[in-house]
Amino acid sequence: MKILESYTEMMKQFINEADDDGEGRINMDDPIMQKTGWSKDNPDLTVGGVLKQGEKHPEYKAAIDFIRGEVNPRTLIRNLDLVFDSADAGNSNVIRKGDSIMLDYTETEFKFQNSFSRAIAVAPQALPTFIGRMDLSPAGDSWIETEVLPKKVIIGEDRISTDPLDTHNFHTTSWNGIKTEDLSDLKVGDIAARGESFEEDNGEYTNYFTPVFKLKSTTANIESLGNKIRAITAVPTMRSRFISFKVTGLKPSTRHYFFFDGIDVNDWVFSSTGIGEFTRFAELPTNDKYHAKGNVWYSLTEFPSTGEYPGKTSAHYTSSAGEISGYFLIPNTASISFDCGKTFLQIADVSAFSAIEPSSFSKAEAPFSATGIIKSTQEEELHTRTYYLESDIENTGNPLAQKPGYAVDNDNADRDGHA
């Protein structure tokens, strides 16, 4: 941070005191300045690696804390379902209202009106219409999906080890000028290069030697360059999930029908008379069956009836008090799905959605919104190979071995030519 602050001050000074030709007091050939990507030819780089044109530097991986003035690792966003533990409600000074958690408070009646002055006729005859109240839990769905793409393998440049501890006779080997492309087809022990031959005369005969450089070993190196975010896209359709509902104030003991975004969804609803089946999702355990969501329900054609699930209700009736509750599973299959955004779950005493306005005498609705994001990530791996060399001396011949009466074992001869 001290180095970053120092160079920030230097850049400010450069901007404020630049000469007419654009040159300032900063050496733009400085390696640290080059790493910033800032130059007189690229003056648009600003704080956070973000260009004025909205482009982000490809190597930028930090998250800036503007409050504390710190640079931290990049933020990773995930969404989690939170569950309110009612056992701690009395100790936490909070209360739950619907699916919302807020500070504890008490309600005081402001005014109560229990009388009216007179009746006003608004229709020539009494036509009772029941406009009910519908509650949903949850009233919306927001999620982030992470799509992991196959690893991206980057083939880096091979290199020859320059560690003196890894290379025999390092000084001689390092000055030979061997290229990595000359080593790719060699096996361990093969000669990579030969030096200039020399001779040694011990007074009796002359030995000829050639310095050689052999491939000692190789290692494959795999280095993870981290995960890169390749794309962030909006999910076009709602994912499958359960919604608990309750409706009060409807016409008593009457069959009703459910519609979602104007589509008949009666096969995707389990209902019961009264409000006993309504549950706040904040109260459900995290492993409850009604928390299951996503592609697990893709192959269904109606409300699930396997395992602990009760299956669809063939006909949805209100109680004698005009109440009904249950669960609705948002379908997302090959044959039926719904676009993300805001829509309504509706209930009415008519079987066709188009007949609700002109013919319904009992109805209710509640809004539901859904937003999904897919984040595509990919890990990058750098693959390289390191070659380790060693130098040796090759006895290339003794002319005396070609004369009658002499037998010289060149493979076992020492540097003086003695067998």
Number of C-alpha atoms within 10 A of each C-alpha: 9 7 9 11 10 10 16 13 12 15 18 11 14 17 17 10 13 14 11 7 7 12 15 18 13 16 13 14 9 9 9 13 15 12 9 16 13 16 18 12 7 9 12 15 18 12 10 14 20 15 15 12 8 8 10 14 14 9 9 12 14 14 13 15 10 8 6 7 9 11 14 11 9 11 10 5 9 9 9 9 9 12 14 18 11 13 8 10 13 10 8 11 11 14 16 15 9 15 16 9 12 11 9 13 9 4 5 6 5 5 6 6 5 5 6 6 5 5 6 6 7 7 7 6 7 8 8 9 12 19 17 18 15 22 19 25 19 19 16 14 16 14 15 17 16 14 15 14 14 10 13 14 15 14 12 13 12 18 15 17 17 16 11 12 9 15 20 17 15 17 12 14 22 18 8 14 8 15 13 15 10 10 22 12 8 12 14 15 13 14 18 22 18 16 13 8 14 12 14 13 11 12 7 8 13 16 22 17 19 17 19 20 25 22 19 19 14 17 10 10 13 15 12 12 13 10 16 15 14 13 11 15 11 13 17 15 15 21 27 20 21 22 24 23 24 23 25 22 18 28 25 18 16 16 16 20 20 26 18 21 16 14 14 15 21 23 18 22 26 25 28 20 21 20 19 13 16 21 20 17 23 20 14 16 14 14 8 9 13 18 15 14 15 14 13 10 20 16 12 14 15 18 24 18 11 8 8 9 12 12 17 20 16 11 14 24 23 24 20 14 14 21 25 28 28 22 24 24 23 24 26 22 16 10 10 12 15 19 16 19 15 12 16 15 20 22 25 28 23 19 17 16 19 11 12 17 11 7 12 18 17 23 25 21 20 17 16 20 16 20 19 19 15 15 17 17 19 17 17 17 19 15 16 16 18 17 21 19 27 21 25 16 14 17 21 15 19 20 12 15 13 11 9 7 7 10 12 16 14 17 11 11 14 12 15 14 21 13 12
